[in-house]
Structures are given as C-alpha cells and as structure tokens.
C-alpha cells in the first residue's frame, strides 16, 4: 500500500463478507480504515474477530459503541431467540435490525468526514441476503445521494462521496474465491449469530449455513470453528 | 391526546427548538415519542433538560447512547474549545458534528420502525443555522427518500415515512412565539454548548446568543438561567 493511498472507511463486522470487503478496498488502491459498531448485538464475539482480522490485515480499526437495545425490535439486539435450521429466503428474517445499515452508514459517513475520506465500503450482498431491504442497490444509491448533501465537506466542495458495495452481485462462493485470492484470513473471521461463549459457531443459524454452503460451493475447505455438538 | 393518536418519533435534545418540535408534533395530532441520543456531547447537561421537558409535557423519552468521540472531529465531541463571542453565520462552525443529523435520523428511523410509527420530527432550522449542511430542506428530503428504501416496514408496504421539519423556515422568534402558544416550558429547556457544571448557560456561545436574541425579538422574557458572571 503506497503511503499516499487515499483513505477509505470500511464498515467491518469481522465477518466473512466485510473481511473480504476490507481486502477489496486495499486491492482497489485505498488505505482502508476499518470501522466496527458495537450495537448491542448478541453475537458480540464478532468484535473480537474484527480485531483479529484487522490486525492480520494490518488495517487500523475503530470501534464505536451504540446501544441499539434501547430501541429493540430484532433477534440480534432484543431478547428474541435466533432461529435455527429455519428456511432461508422467505420474507424478512427476525434477525433484521431496524434501519441497521442506515445507522452504520451514517456513522461511517461521519468517520469519513473526519478522515477526509470520500469512499465508504459496505459488504452488503443482494443475492444471499435478499431478505434485508437495506442490502439492495437502490438503498445504497439513496444513501450515496444523501451523503453528498449531509456533510460540511460535501457542502464546501471538498468531498464527493462514493459508497462501494463490491459484493452486491457476488454469490457467497464468489466472495470466498475473491477473498482467498486476496489473502483474507477466513479462519479468524466470524459470522455466527449465536456463538458459544468461546466464540464457536453454532452451524445452524442462517448466517452459519450460508457461510458453510459458500465454502462448499467454492470447493474451499471451511476453516470455521464450530461447536463440537454439530 | 386521543388514545388512538398515531405515534411519531421526535428527535429531542432538550433544547429550545426540539422542545418546540415536541409540542408541535402533539398539536399535529400525533402521540409523540421523544428520542434523545447521548453522543458524547460536551453539553451533556442537555440530557437532564430533555428529561425535565419530556416529563413536563408528559411524553415518553428514550435515550440511546452512541459514543461519537471515537471518531472525533467537532468542538462538541472532541477536545476543542467552544468558540465564545464569535461572529455567527460565517461558514460552517467548529461545533458542527460530522454527519450528526444523518446519524440521529437513522436511529430515529430504527425506533420508528419498532414503534410502527411513520412520522419523524426533526427540529432543524435553515435560517438561524444555515451554516450546518444537514439542516437544509434538500437534506431532509433526501433522508425521507432513503427511509422509504431502508426498512422492512417500507419494503413490505406497511409504512410510508415522512420526515417533518416544522421549524425549517421559522425565525427563532417565530419558534418561541409558537412554543409559548403551545405551552412549552422553556425555563426547563437547555441550549448552551458549554454550560457550567450546574447546567447554567454561558450566554456567549453561538447557541446561547441565538436563543437570547430570539427571546428579545419575540418580546418574551428570557427564562434561561445564565452563569452570574454574564
């Protein structure tokens, strides 16, 4: 990475998709700044994974605390059971967090402005997660439009923001193939919505099953650490 | 307020503008739900004021904690001096918080979705605060457009969001006259960016001076509690 590389903010959960996104941002020529949001998610272990992956990729990581439990409304933040072994792709899942990507992008925009960055990376994917409305191209485009009206940097002509969603049209297997080529340490990443206290993946939630299927489809050994009872 | 009134989320700082906004939302026929965000602001006393005003108006108040100090970049959240006795209206002030209204509206949208509310009130004002880019009509309209692409409720046709900015074109004096007519307890509200430990207003920051001038222009006695050295 050249010392003169322009900064980019990468929304980063420590999961498979955003870990890949981080590597893509660097491959695109940016100096990536990873941003994690601790929003009261049940699967807070992902923040441990985020630190491990960021360190392995030698990328700076900032963590912002936002307690979304105060507004509730999701299995990921409220006291609602995470579904196991449930059909995928039928309607919007209970793991949907109200307005999550809007909130995450808003915080990323603020961070971008303080860094004098004009580029934000978001690891959304319209194929595997078509159930989440805030993972669609129209949403990403609407946020980009908003960003260019929202900040002092844009108002003063110092910034023209671009929201990059490089995984949007990739299958999980394609994402994994791309990440392997870029050296993403998937063994350190974490995707499970309901891990054990030690951070072992349950293997049964939507996120675990999409991830495992992706490794199978990509014909890549799955490096995920699962609970032994799987 | 009728028991059947539709809910609305009102972004609420405990300041003069948002206190007026809360009363307007109720006058518009909504059941207002006040939402405060504790974002690491220096003037955290405003959260005490928010509770007092909400209680006086008998409106439920939720507070969400978001530590924006992790991204810095403003006199309100970083270790930068709040300007005193400085000219107002020349460029974007140092008290601008990067992407603040985008972040606040995003959280309000999530809360609205959990409440099954379709209306969000924001006390921005394009006249007194023309220096803040995220107080302009084009910004509010762009957020409303985003909101209608961002949530499960919108995607499933259960919600069509409106972002209300009823103070947008009012002068501070007009806002005060409107609030007095609606019974807003301005003595309990708080606007100062740099209050004393006891919550007394400094009288010298931009926010204090715009507020004081508003009371003068409205020919209404100023009920603000200032530090005695003023």
Interface residues (C-beta under 8 A of the other chain):
Chain A: X35 X62 X63 X64 X65 X66 X67 X68 X70 X71 X72 X73 X92 X96 X97 X98 X99 X100 X101 X102 X103 X105 X106 X107 X109 X110 X111 X113 X114 X132 X133 X134 X136 X138 X139 X142 X143 X145 X146 X147 X149 X150 X151 X152 X154 X155 X156
Chain B: X62 X63 X64 X65 X66 X67 X68 X70 X71 X72 X73 X92 X96 X97 X98 X99 X100 X101 X102 X103 X105 X106 X107 X109 X110 X111 X113 X114 X132 X133 X134 X136 X138 X139 X142 X143 X145 X146 X147 X149 X150 X151 X152 X154 X155 X156
